[in-house]
Amino acid sequence: MPATNSEFEFKGVNHLALVCKDMAKTVEFYRDVLGMPLVKTIDLPGGRGQHFFFDMGNGDSLAFFWFPKAAEAHPGISAPAALPTQGDFSSAHGSMNHIAFNVPAEKFDEYYERLQAKGVAVTKILNHDDSDTQSSDHMHDGVFVRSVYFFDPDGVCLEFAAWTKTFGDHDVAHDPMTADGTKREGLIVQKALAENDVAEMVPAE
């Protein structure tokens, strides 16, 4: 059964707002290279900048601000300094590490080749699995998502991701780390096990 939210009815992402250095280059990349329709443009009042919206499918938008006096980017702090497999992929607390665009699994290899043909510098394809390395160079039944990563003109890390299997109860199996580097035991794993026990006790209709 799909996961449900009992508190709020969320319908995906309305928009994610980022900040760019050059709106013209941003339009050229997202509209002309990635093919996202530019659906709304705004000149902010009082000369405070611009706000542009790109359609990224499913009714969701990727938005960019341009501010005349915005601070310079700080790779490794506000965003990763390197792509996965190519260096340190970490970023600061509260930062946006990367954006993953959902693409059809059956078109993943075609899209990978298309990015390369457009001159986009991409990582190798990562077939994420539950092995010790958490990635495979080839597809197999244990792969749950396929990924390729690349940067936009401002160093925002982007990903094309394709789900390849449906998650089950066994996929929630790790307790979370705390700020001091220890695990918060029981917060997730024991709760998941208890919920599974209750679910098994409820007779099927």
Secondary structure, DSSP 8 states (H G I E B T S, - for coil): -----SS----S-SEEEEEES-HHHHHIIIIIIS---EEEEEEEGGGTEEEEEEE-STT-EEEEEE-TT-----BTTTB-SS-TTSS-----TT----EEEE--GGGHHHHHHHHHHTT------EEE-SSSSSEESS--TT--EEEEEEE-TT--EEEEEEE-S---GGG-----B-TTS-B-TTTTHHHHHHHHHHHHHS---
